[in-house]
Amino acid sequence: MTTQVQLGDNTYTLERFPLDQKNRSLQAWDSADEYLVTYVREHHAQANSILILNDSFGALACAFNQLTTYSVNDSYISHQATYYNLQANGLETSSLTQLNSLEALPNKVDLVILKVPRNLGYLQHQLAAISAALPKDVDIIAAGKTKDIHNSTIKAFSQFIGETSTSLAVKKSRLIISKTSQLNKQAAFPVSWPLEGCEFDIQNHANVFSRDSLDIGARFFFNYLPQTSKARHIIDLGCGNGVVGLMTLKRCPKAHVTFVDESYMAVESARLNIQSNLPEQLANCEFIQNDCLTDFEPQSADLVLCNPPFHQAQAVTDHIAWQMFKQAKQALKQGGELRIIGNRHLDYHEKLKRMFGNCKLLGSNKKFVVLSAKKTT
């Protein structure tokens, strides 16, 4: 795994989080970071304060460490990685203020730099927030892989910020260059939609998976959710908007349900959905931003429900699923169960059997499998 990178005139050692991931071929920056740093050094050397959005592992925070920096991210893991990489490179953290995706932006900075997210709705949310918070004529420089910058991306900048241009491509990355004009166009988030087959309405913040309707995986998983009084502590791991935990709580009203996700918007969406649909159950719920189940009390849960992701940032990888399975086993009581849904081709059956010593197929269709593994050792 490559950890050394030159950004501007300086060389940094940057680690991708989590540190113990198995896929060591992934790195903590990309060519868009390099392009962005070079451009800002050449064209905005006078900036003293800077707002950074979507800095996945702290590469930009390290490169602009000498400035007063505000770094906004929806990822708990990104916040961890940023502090770790600053400290590992002997850089000060006192000039950095980390903000989550739901906090107010600063109203005075010299420059905004932004890594373009793949989620267009989240980009619209961020651009609307920038436009509302900052005065006119603050420069905005965004960067992303050329394949991820579409006509809809440019249109979003034009609609929410103002006149926008793009750079030539360098190493398959491109810049988007704009300037605030206080258009004050609102982004329509959070959104709300009826959950099919029941009386619930679901609310989703901008950066939550399957923002506008029930995803087909969760719909299939609903057929295999528990209905038991034996599971007293249930964890909805990687909860997203919390629909799995919500439906489980409806079936198991005496259970305590912990909703866990690394996305601040996901955890807040889950809280909103319990509060609005099962308000009498809110006291039986806990909502946590975390790196999977890191530091959870061992042998504390009866059941873990999970729809594991197979990507992180722009990379397709199964290391998060492995971490979820491993930490779920640690958190489960003896005899406790991990119940998951996954795409058929991901071969989770073999992974669970290797880790737990058992795995049972509960259901399947052409796309998904629902699997159960019990902690016996």
VOLUMGU-216792 format. One record per atom (N, C-alpha, C): x, y, z; residue in one letter. Coordinates in steps of 0.2 Angstrom, whole numbers, padded with zeros to 4 digits, always signed. Each point is the difference from the previous one (the first is absolute). Example, Ala and Ser with C-alpha at 12.3 -4.5 7.8 and 13.67 -1.06 7.14 Angstrom:
2
+0066-0028+0039a -0004+0006+0000a +0004+0006+0000a -0002+0005-0004s +0004+0006+0001s -0004+0005+0003s 
This chain:
377
+0004-0006+0000m -0004+0006+0000m +0004+0006+0000m -0001+0005-0004t +0004+0006-0001t -0003+0005+0005t +0004+0003+0005t -0002+0005+0005t +0004+0006-0001t +0005+0001-0004q +0003+0006-0001q -0003+0004-0006q -0001+0006+0001v -0003+0004-0006v +0003+0007+0001v +0002+0003-0006q +0002+0007+0000q -0006+0005-0002q -0002+0004+0004l -0005+0005-0001l +0003+0007+0001l +0000+0003-0006g +0003+0007+0000g +0008-0002+0000g +0003+0004+0005d +0007-0001+0001d +0002-0004+0005d -0005-0004+0004n +0001-0004+0006n -0002-0007-0002n +0004-0004+0004t -0002-0008+0000t -0003-0002+0006t -0005-0004+0000y -0004-0002+0006y -0001-0007-0001y +0000-0003+0006t -0002-0007+0001t -0007-0001+0002t -0004-0002-0004l -0008+0000+0001l -0002-0007+0000l -0004-0002+0005e -0003-0007+0001e -0008+0001-0001e -0002-0005-0003r -0007-0001-0001r -0003-0004+0006r -0006+0002+0002f -0004-0003+0006f -0005-0004-0003f -0002-0005+0004p +0004-0003+0007p +0007-0002-0002p +0004+0000+0005l +0007-0001-0001l +0001-0008-0001l -0004-0004+0003d +0001-0007+0000d -0004-0003-0006d -0002+0004-0005q -0004-0003-0006q +0005-0005-0003q -0003-0005-0004k +0004-0005-0003k +0002+0002-0007k -0004+0004-0003n +0002+0003-0007n +0005+0005+0000n +0006-0002+0001r +0006+0005+0000r +0002+0004-0006r -0004-0002-0006s +0002+0003-0006s -0003+0007-0001s -0005+0001+0004l -0003+0007+0000l +0004+0005+0003l +0000+0006-0002q +0003+0006+0003q -0004+0005+0002q +0003+0005+0004a -0004+0005+0004a -0001+0007-0004a +0001+0000-0007w +0000+0006-0004w -0001-0002-0007w -0002+0004-0004d +0000-0001-0007d +0003+0006-0004d +0000-0001-0007s +0002+0005-0004s -0003+0007+0000s -0007-0001+0002a -0004+0006+0001a +0003+0004+0006a +0002-0003+0005d +0003+0004+0006d +0006+0003-0003d +0005-0003-0003e +0006+0003-0003e -0001+0006-0004e -0005-0001-0005y -0002+0005-0004y -0003+0006+0003y -0004-0001+0005l -0003+0006+0004l +0005+0003+0004l +0005-0003+0003v +0005+0003+0004v +0005+0004-0004v +0002-0002-0006t +0004+0003-0004t -0003+0007-0003t -0007-0001-0002y -0003+0006-0002y -0001+0005+0005y -0002-0002+0006v -0001+0005+0005v +0007+0004+0002v +0005-0004+0000r +0007+0003+0002r +0002+0005-0006r -0002-0001-0006e +0002+0004-0005e -0005+0006-0001e -0006+0000+0002h -0005+0005-0002h -0003+0003+0007h +0001-0003+0005h -0004+0003+0007h +0005+0000+0005h +0006+0001-0001a +0006+0000+0005a -0002+0005+0006a -0004+0005-0002q -0001+0005+0005q -0005-0002+0006q -0004-0005-0001a -0005-0002+0004a +0003-0002+0007a -0004+0003+0005n +0002-0002+0007n -0005-0004+0004n -0006-0001-0003s -0005-0004+0003s -0003-0004-0005s -0002-0006+0001i -0002-0005-0005i -0006-0004+0002i -0005-0002-0004l -0005-0004+0002l +0001-0006-0005l +0001-0006+0003i +0001-0007-0004i -0006-0004+0001i -0003-0003-0005l -0005-0004+0000l +0002-0007-0003l -0002-0006+0004n +0001-0006-0003n +0007-0003+0000n +0004+0002+0004d +0007-0002+0000d +0000-0007+0004d +0000-0005-0005s -0001-0007+0003s +0005-0002+0006s +0006+0001-0001f +0005-0003+0005f +0005+0006+0002f -0002+0006-0001g +0005+0005+0003g +0005+0003-0005g +0001-0002-0006a +0005+0002-0004a +0000+0007-0001a -0006+0003-0001l -0001+0008-0001l +0002+0003+0006l -0003-0002+0006a +0002+0003+0006a +0007+0000+0002a +0004-0005-0002c +0007+0000+0001c +0003+0005-0005c -0002+0000-0006a +0003+0005-0005a -0001+0007+0002a -0005+0002+0003f -0002+0007+0001f +0000+0001+0008f +0005-0004+0003n +0000+0000+0008n +0002+0007+0002n +0004+0004-0004q +0002+0007+0003q -0006+0005+0000q -0005-0002-0003l -0006+0005+0000l -0005-0002+0005l -0004+0005+0002t -0006-0001+0004t -0005-0004-0004t -0001-0006+0002t -0004-0005-0004t -0006-0002+0004t -0006-0001-0004y -0006-0003+0002y -0001-0006-0005y -0001-0006+0003s +0000-0006-0004s -0007-0003+0001s -0004+0000-0005v -0007-0003+0001v -0001-0007-0004v -0002-0005+0004n -0001-0006-0003n -0006-0004+0004n -0003-0004-0004d -0006-0004+0002d +0003-0007+0004d +0006-0001-0001s +0003-0006+0002s +0004+0000+0007s -0002-0004+0005y +0003-0001+0006y +0007-0002-0001y +0001-0005-0005i +0007-0003-0001i +0004+0005-0003i -0002+0005-0005s +0004+0005-0002s +0002+0005+0005s -0004+0001+0005h +0002+0005+0005h +0006-0004+0004h +0000-0006+0001q +0005-0004+0004q +0006+0000-0004q +0000-0001-0007a +0006+0000-0004a +0003+0006-0001a -0004+0006+0000t +0003+0006+0000t +0005+0002+0006t -0003-0001+0006y +0004+0001+0006y +0006-0004+0000y -0001-0007-0002y +0006-0004+0000y +0005+0002-0004y -0001+0002-0007n +0005+0001-0004n +0003+0007+0001n -0004+0005+0003l +0004+0006+0002l +0005-0002+0005l -0002-0003+0005q +0004-0002+0006q +0006-0004-0002q -0001-0005-0005a +0005-0004-0002a +0006+0003-0004a -0002+0006-0003n +0004+0004-0004n +0003+0006+0004n -0001+0000+0006g +0003+0005+0005g -0003+0007-0001g -0007+0000-0002l -0003+0006-0002l -0005+0002+0006l -0001+0007+0000e -0004+0002+0006e -0007-0001-0002e -0004-0002+0005t -0007-0001-0001t -0004+0006+0003t +0003+0005+0003s -0004+0006+0003s -0003+0004-0004s +0003+0001-0007s -0003+0004-0005s -0006-0003-0004s -0001-0006+0002l -0006-0004-0004l -0006+0000+0005l -0006+0001-0003t -0006-0001+0002t -0004-0005-0004t -0001-0006+0003q -0004-0005-0004q -0008+0001+0002q -0003+0000-0006l -0008+0001+0001l -0003-0006-0004l -0005-0003+0003n -0004-0005-0003n -0005+0003-0005n -0003-0004-0004s -0004+0002-0006s -0006+0004+0002s -0002+0000+0006l -0006+0003+0002l +0001+0006+0004l +0006+0002+0001e +0002+0006+0004e +0000+0006-0005e -0001+0006+0003a +0000+0006-0004a +0007+0002-0002a +0001+0002-0006l +0006+0002-0003l +0003+0007+0003l +0006+0001-0001p +0003+0007+0002p -0003+0005-0005p +0000+0006+0003n -0003+0005-0005n +0005+0005-0003n +0007-0002+0002k +0005+0004-0003k +0006-0004-0001k +0002-0002-0006v +0006-0003-0002v +0003+0003-0007v +0006-0001-0001d +0003+0003-0006d -0001-0004-0006d -0001-0007+0001l +0000-0004-0006l -0004-0007+0002l -0004-0003-0004v -0003-0006+0001v +0003-0005-0005v +0002-0006+0002i +0002-0005-0004i -0004-0006+0002i -0002-0004-0006l -0005-0005+0001l +0002-0006-0004l +0000-0006+0003k +0000-0007-0004k -0007-0001-0002k -0001-0001-0007v -0007-0002-0002v -0002-0006+0002v -0006-0001+0004p -0002-0006+0002p -0004-0004-0006p -0001-0006+0001r -0004-0004-0006r -0007+0001+0001r -0002+0002+0006n -0007+0001+0001n -0002+0007-0002n -0004+0001-0005l -0002+0006-0003l -0004+0004+0005l -0005-0003+0004g -0004+0003+0005g +0004+0003+0005g +0005-0003+0002y +0005+0002+0006y +0004+0006-0003y +0002+0000-0006l +0003+0006-0003l -0004+0006+0000l -0006-0001-0002q -0005+0005+0000q -0001+0003+0007q -0001-0004+0005h +0000+0002+0007h +0006+0004+0002h +0006-0002-0002q +0006+0004+0002q +0000+0006-0003q -0001+0000-0007l +0000+0007-0004l -0005+0005+0003l -0006-0003+0002a -0005+0005+0002a +0002+0003+0007a +0003-0004+0004a +0003+0002+0007a +0005+0005-0001a +0005-0001-0005i +0005+0005-0001i -0003+0006-0002i -0004+0000-0005s -0003+0006-0003s -0004+0004+0006s -0003-0003+0004a -0004+0003+0006a +0005+0003+0005a +0006-0003+0001a +0004+0002+0006a +0005+0005-0002a +0002+0000-0006l +0006+0005-0002l -0002+0006-0004l +0003+0005+0000p -0001+0006-0004p +0002-0001-0007p -0002+0005-0004k +0002+0000-0007k +0007+0000-0001k +0002-0003-0006d +0007+0000-0003d +0005-0004+0004d -0002-0005+0004v +0005-0005+0003v +0001-0005-0006v +0006-0002-0001d +0002-0005-0005d -0001-0007+0002d -0003-0004-0004i -0001-0007+0001i +0004-0004-0005i +0004-0004+0002i +0004-0005-0004i -0002-0007+0002i -0003-0004-0005a -0002-0007+0002a +0004-0004-0005a +0001-0006+0002a +0004-0005-0004a -0003-0007+0001a +0001-0004-0005g -0003-0007-0001g +0003-0003-0005g -0001-0007-0001k +0002-0004-0005k -0004+0002-0006k +0003+0000-0006t -0004+0003-0006t -0006-0005-0001t +0000-0006+0001k -0005-0004-0001k -0006+0001+0005k +0001+0004+0005d -0005+0001+0005d -0003+0007+0000d +0003+0004-0005i -0003+0007-0001i -0004+0000-0006i -0006+0000+0001h -0005+0000-0006h -0003+0007-0001h -0005+0000-0005n -0003+0006-0002n -0005+0002+0006n -0002-0005+0004s -0004+0002+0006s +0004+0003+0005s +0006-0002+0001t +0005+0003+0005t +0001+0007-0002t +0001+0002-0006i +0001+0007-0002i -0006+0004+0001i -0006-0003-0002k -0006+0003+0001k -0002+0002+0007k +0002-0005+0005a -0001+0002+0007a +0004+0006+0002a +0006+0000-0002f +0004+0006+0002f -0003+0007-0003f -0002-0001-0006s -0004+0006-0003s -0006+0002+0003s -0004-0005+0002q -0006+0002+0003q +0000+0002+0008q +0005-0002+0003f +0001+0001+0007f +0005+0005+0002f +0005+0001-0004i +0006+0005+0001i +0000+0005-0005i +0000-0001-0007g +0000+0005-0005g +0004-0002-0006g +0003+0005-0003e +0004-0002-0006e +0006-0004+0002e +0000-0006-0005t +0005-0005+0002t +0004-0002-0006t +0006-0002+0000s +0004-0002-0005s +0004-0006+0002s +0003-0004-0005t +0004-0006+0002t +0007+0001-0003t +0004-0004+0003s +0007+0000-0002s +0001-0006-0005s +0006+0000-0003l +0002-0006-0004l +0002-0006+0005l -0001-0006-0003a +0001-0005+0004a +0008-0002+0001a +0002-0001+0006v +0007-0002+0002v +0000-0007+0004v +0003-0005-0003k +0000-0006+0004k -0007-0003+0001k -0004+0001-0005k -0007-0002+0000k -0004+0003+0006k +0002+0006+0002s -0004+0004+0005s -0001+0007-0003s -0005+0004+0002r -0002+0006-0002r -0002+0005+0005r +0000+0006-0001l -0002+0005+0005l -0006+0004-0002l -0004+0002+0004i -0006+0004-0001i +0001+0007+0004i +0000+0005-0004i +0002+0007+0003i -0006+0004+0000i -0002+0003+0006s -0006+0004+0001s +0001+0005+0005s -0005+0004+0001k +0001+0006+0005k -0007+0001+0003k -0001+0001+0006t -0006+0001+0003t -0004+0006-0002t -0006+0000-0001s -0004+0006-0003s -0007+0000+0004s +0000-0003+0006q -0006+0000+0005q -0007-0001-0004q +0000-0005-0004l -0006-0002-0003l -0005-0002+0005l +0002-0003+0005n -0004-0002+0006n -0006-0005-0002n +0002-0004-0005k -0005-0005-0002k +0000-0006+0005k -0006-0002+0002q +0000-0005+0005q +0000-0007-0003q +0004-0005+0004a +0000-0007-0002a -0006-0003+0004a -0004-0005-0003a -0006-0003+0002a +0002-0006+0005a +0004+0001+0005f +0001-0005+0005f -0001+0002+0007f -0002-0005+0005p -0001-0007-0002p -0006-0001-0004p -0001-0006-0003v -0006-0001-0004v -0004-0005+0004v -0006-0001-0002s -0004-0005+0004s -0004-0004-0005s -0001-0006+0002w -0004-0004-0005w -0004-0006+0004w -0006-0002-0002p -0003-0005+0004p +0003-0007-0001p +0001-0004+0005l +0003-0007+0000l -0006-0005-0002l +0001-0003-0005e -0005-0004-0003e -0002-0006+0005e -0006-0001+0000g -0003-0006+0003g -0001+0002+0008g +0001+0006+0002c -0001+0002+0007c -0002+0007+0000c -0001+0002+0007e -0002+0007+0001e +0005+0005+0001e +0007-0002-0001f +0005+0004+0002f +0002+0005-0006f +0003+0006+0001d +0003+0004-0004d +0007+0001+0001d +0004-0001-0005i +0008+0000+0001i +0003+0007-0002i +0004+0002+0005q +0004+0006-0002q +0007-0001-0001q +0003+0003-0005n +0007-0001-0002n +0004+0006-0001n +0005+0001+0003h +0005+0005-0002h +0003-0001-0006h +0004+0005-0003a +0002+0000-0007a +0005-0006-0001a +0004-0002+0005n +0006-0004-0002n -0002-0007+0003n -0006-0002+0000v -0002-0007+0002v -0002-0004-0006v +0002-0007+0000f -0001-0004-0005f -0007-0001-0001f -0002-0001-0007s -0007-0001-0002s -0005+0006+0003s +0002+0006-0002r -0003+0006+0003r -0007+0001-0001r -0003-0003-0006d -0007+0002-0002d -0005-0006+0001d +0003-0006+0001s -0005-0006+0001s +0003-0005+0003s -0003-0005+0002l +0002-0006+0003l +0005-0004-0005l +0006-0001+0002d +0004-0004-0004d -0002-0007-0001d +0002-0004-0005i -0003-0007-0001i +0003-0005+0005i +0007+0002+0002g +0003-0005+0005g -0004+0001+0007g -0002+0006+0002a -0003+0000+0006a -0007-0003+0000a -0003+0001-0006r -0007-0003-0001r +0000-0007+0000r +0005-0003-0002f +0001-0008+0000f +0001-0002+0007f +0005+0004+0004f +0002-0001+0007f -0006+0000+0004f -0005+0004-0001f -0006+0001+0004f -0003-0007+0001f +0000-0004-0005n -0003-0007+0001n +0003-0004+0005n +0006+0001+0002y +0004-0004+0005y +0002+0004+0006y -0003+0005+0002l +0001+0003+0006l -0003-0004+0006l +0003+0001+0006p -0002-0004+0005p -0007+0002+0003p -0003-0004+0003q -0006+0002+0004q +0000-0005+0007q +0004+0003+0005t +0001-0004+0005t +0001+0004+0007t -0002-0003+0005s +0001+0004+0007s +0007-0002+0003s +0004-0005-0003k +0006-0002+0003k +0006+0005-0002k +0000+0003-0005a +0005+0005-0002a -0001+0007+0004a +0003+0001+0005r -0001+0006+0004r +0004+0006-0002r +0006-0002-0003h +0004+0006-0003h +0002-0002-0007h -0003+0004-0005i +0001-0001-0007i +0004+0006-0003i +0005-0001-0004i +0004+0005-0003i -0002+0000-0008i -0001+0006-0002d -0001+0001-0007d +0006+0003-0003d +0005-0004-0002l +0007+0002-0002l +0000+0002-0007l +0003+0006-0001g -0001+0003-0007g -0007+0002-0001g -0003+0004+0004c -0007+0001+0001c -0003+0004-0006c +0004+0004-0003g -0003+0004-0005g -0006+0004+0003g -0005+0001-0004n -0006+0003+0003n -0004-0003+0005n +0002-0006+0002g -0002-0004+0006g -0007-0004-0001g -0001-0001-0007v -0007-0003-0001v +0001-0008+0003v +0005-0003-0001v +0001-0007+0003v -0001+0000+0008v +0003+0005+0003g -0001+0000+0007g -0007+0002+0002g -0003+0005-0004l -0007+0002+0001l -0005-0006+0000l +0001-0004-0006m -0005-0005-0001m +0001-0006+0006m +0006+0000+0002t +0002-0005+0005t -0003+0002+0007t +0000+0006+0001l -0002+0003+0006l -0008-0001+0000l -0003+0001-0005k -0007-0001-0001k -0002-0007+0002k +0004-0005-0002r -0001-0007+0001r +0002-0002+0007r +0005+0003+0003c +0003-0002+0006c +0000+0007+0005c -0006+0002+0002p -0001+0006+0003p +0003+0001+0007p +0002-0006+0003k +0004+0000+0007k +0007+0000-0001k +0003+0000-0006a +0007+0000-0001a +0003+0007+0000a +0007+0000+0002h +0004+0006+0000h +0003+0000-0007h +0000+0005-0004v +0003+0000-0007v +0005+0005+0000v +0006-0002-0002t +0006+0005-0001t +0001+0001-0008t -0001+0006-0002f +0001+0001-0007f +0007+0003-0001f +0004-0003-0004v +0007+0002-0001v +0002+0001-0007v +0003+0005-0002d +0003+0002-0007d +0005+0005+0001d +0005+0000-0005e +0005+0005+0000e -0002+0006-0003e -0006+0001-0003s -0003+0006-0003s -0004+0004+0005s +0002+0006+0001y -0004+0004+0005y -0007+0001-0003y -0001+0001-0007m -0007+0001-0002m -0004-0007+0000m +0003-0006+0000a -0003-0006+0000a -0003-0001+0007a +0004+0002+0005v -0002-0001+0007v -0005+0005+0002v +0000+0006-0002e -0005+0005+0001e -0006-0002-0003e +0000-0003-0006s -0006-0002-0004s -0003-0006+0004s +0004-0005+0003a -0003-0005+0004a -0004+0003+0006a +0003+0005+0003r -0003+0002+0006r -0006+0004-0002r +0000+0004-0005l -0007+0003-0003l -0005-0005-0001l +0002-0006-0003n -0005-0005-0002n -0003-0004+0006n +0004-0001+0005i -0003-0002+0006i -0004+0005+0004i +0002+0006+0000q -0003+0005+0004q -0007+0002-0003q -0001+0000-0007s -0006+0001-0003s -0005-0006-0001s +0003-0006+0000n -0004-0006-0002n -0002-0004+0007n +0005+0000+0004l -0001-0004+0006l +0003+0004+0006l -0003+0006+0001p +0002+0005+0006p +0000-0004+0006p -0004-0004+0002e -0001-0003+0006e +0006-0005+0001e +0004-0002-0005q +0005-0005+0000q +0007+0004+0000q +0000+0007+0000l +0006+0003-0001l +0005-0001+0006l -0003+0000+0006a +0004-0001+0006a +0004-0007+0000a -0003-0005-0004n +0003-0007-0001n +0006+0000-0005n +0002+0006-0003c +0004+0000-0005c +0006+0004+0001c +0006-0001-0003e +0006+0003+0000e +0003+0001-0007e +0003+0006-0001f +0002+0002-0007f +0007+0002+0001f +0004-0004-0004i +0008+0001+0001i +0003+0001-0007i +0004+0005+0000q +0005+0000-0006q +0006-0003+0002q +0003-0005-0004n +0005-0004+0002n +0004-0004-0006n +0006-0002+0001d +0003-0004-0005d -0002-0007+0002d -0006-0002-0004c -0003-0007+0002c -0001-0001+0007c +0002-0005+0003l -0001-0001+0007l +0006+0001+0005l +0005+0004-0003t +0006+0001+0004t -0002+0002+0007t +0003-0003+0005d +0000+0002+0007d -0007-0002+0003d -0004-0004-0004f -0007-0002+0003f +0002-0005+0006f -0004+0000+0005e +0001-0005+0005e -0001-0007-0002e +0005-0004+0001p +0000-0007-0002p -0006-0004+0003p -0003-0004-0004q -0006-0005+0003q -0005+0004+0003q -0002+0005-0004s -0006+0005+0003s -0006+0000-0004s +0000-0003-0006a -0006+0000-0005a -0002-0007-0001a -0007-0001-0001d -0003-0006-0002d +0000-0001-0007d -0001+0005-0004l -0001+0000-0007l +0003+0006-0004l +0004-0002-0005v +0002+0006-0004v -0003-0001-0007v -0003+0005-0003l -0003+0000-0007l +0005+0005-0004l +0001-0003-0006c +0005+0004-0004c -0001-0001-0007c +0000+0006-0004n +0001+0000-0007n +0007+0003-0002n +0005-0004+0000p +0007+0003-0001p +0001+0003-0006p +0004+0006+0000p +0002+0003-0007p +0005-0004-0003p +0001+0001-0006f +0006-0003-0004f +0004+0005-0003f +0000+0006+0002h +0004+0006-0002h +0001+0005+0005h +0006+0003+0000q +0002+0006+0004q +0002+0005-0004q -0003+0006+0001a +0002+0006-0004a -0001-0002-0008a +0005+0000-0004q -0001-0002-0007q +0002-0007-0001q +0003-0003+0005a +0003-0007-0001a -0005-0006+0002a +0000-0005-0005v -0004-0006+0001v +0005-0004+0005v -0003-0002+0006t +0004-0004+0004t -0004-0004+0005t +0002-0006+0003d -0004-0003+0004d +0003+0000+0008d +0005+0004+0001h +0003+0001+0006h -0005+0002+0006h -0005+0004-0002i -0005+0003+0005i -0004-0006+0002i -0002-0004-0005a -0005-0006+0002a +0004-0004+0005a +0006-0002-0002w +0004-0004+0005w +0001+0003+0007w +0001+0006+0000q +0000+0004+0007q -0006-0001+0003q -0006+0001-0003m -0007+0000+0003m -0001-0007+0002m +0002-0005-0003f -0001-0007+0002f +0004-0002+0006f +0006+0002+0000k +0005-0001+0005k -0002+0003+0007k -0002+0007-0001q -0002+0003+0006q -0007-0002+0002q -0004-0002-0004a -0007-0002+0002a +0001-0006+0004a +0004-0005-0002k +0002-0006+0004k +0002+0002+0007k +0005+0005+0001q +0002+0002+0006q -0005+0003+0005q -0005+0004-0004a -0005+0003+0004a -0006-0005+0002a -0001-0005-0003l -0005-0005+0001l +0001-0004+0007l -0005-0001+0003k +0000-0005+0006k +0001-0007-0003k +0001-0005+0004q +0001-0007-0002q -0007-0002-0002q -0001-0003-0006g -0006-0002-0003g -0004+0006-0004g +0003+0006+0000g -0002+0006-0003g +0000-0001-0008g -0003+0004-0004e -0001-0002-0007e +0002+0007-0004e +0004-0001-0005l +0001+0005-0005l -0004-0002-0006l -0005+0004-0002r -0004-0001-0006r +0001+0005-0005r +0002-0001-0006i +0002+0004-0006i -0004-0001-0006i +0000+0005-0004i -0002+0000-0007i +0006+0002-0005i +0001-0003-0005g +0005+0001-0005g -0001-0002-0007g +0003+0003-0004n +0000-0002-0007n +0003-0007-0001n -0004-0004-0004r +0002-0007+0000r +0008-0001-0002r +0002+0004-0005h +0007-0001-0002h +0005+0002+0005h -0001+0002+0005l +0005+0003+0005l +0003-0006+0005l -0003-0006-0001d +0002-0006+0004d +0001+0001+0007d -0005+0004+0003y +0000+0001+0008y -0001-0007+0003y -0003-0005-0003h -0001-0006+0004h +0006-0003+0002h +0005+0000-0005e +0007-0003+0002e +0003+0004+0005e +0000+0006+0000k +0003+0005+0005k -0003-0001+0007k -0007-0001+0000l -0003-0001+0007l +0002-0007+0003l +0000-0005-0005k +0001-0006+0003k +0007-0001+0002k +0005+0003-0003r +0007+0000+0002r +0000+0004+0007r -0003+0005+0001m +0000+0004+0006m -0003-0003+0006m -0007-0002-0001f -0004-0002+0005f +0000-0008+0001f +0002-0003-0005g +0000-0008+0000g -0007-0002-0002g -0004+0004-0002n -0007-0002-0003n -0003+0006-0004n -0005-0002-0004c -0003+0005-0004c -0007-0003-0003c -0005+0003+0001k -0007-0003-0002k -0003+0005-0006k -0002-0003-0005l -0004+0004-0005l -0007+0001+0002l -0002+0006+0001l -0007+0001+0002l -0005+0001-0006l +0003+0003-0005g -0004+0002-0006g +0004+0002-0006g -0002+0000-0006s +0004+0002-0005s -0005+0002-0006s +0002+0004-0004n -0003+0001-0007n +0006+0001-0005n -0002+0003-0006k +0005+0000-0005k +0006+0005+0001k -0001+0004+0005k +0005+0006+0001k +0003-0001+0007k -0004-0002+0005f +0002+0000+0007f -0001-0006+0004f +0004-0001+0005v +0000-0005+0005v -0001+0003+0007v -0004-0004+0004v +0000+0002+0007v +0003-0005+0004v +0005+0001+0004l +0004-0005+0004l +0000+0001+0007l +0001-0005+0004s +0000+0000+0007s +0006-0004+0003s +0004+0003+0004a +0005-0003+0003a +0000+0001+0008a +0001-0005+0004k -0001+0000+0007k +0007-0001+0004k +0000+0004+0005k +0007+0000+0004k -0001-0006+0005k +0005-0005-0002t +0000-0007+0004t +0006+0000+0004t +0005+0003-0002t +0007+0000+0003t +0002+0007+0002t 
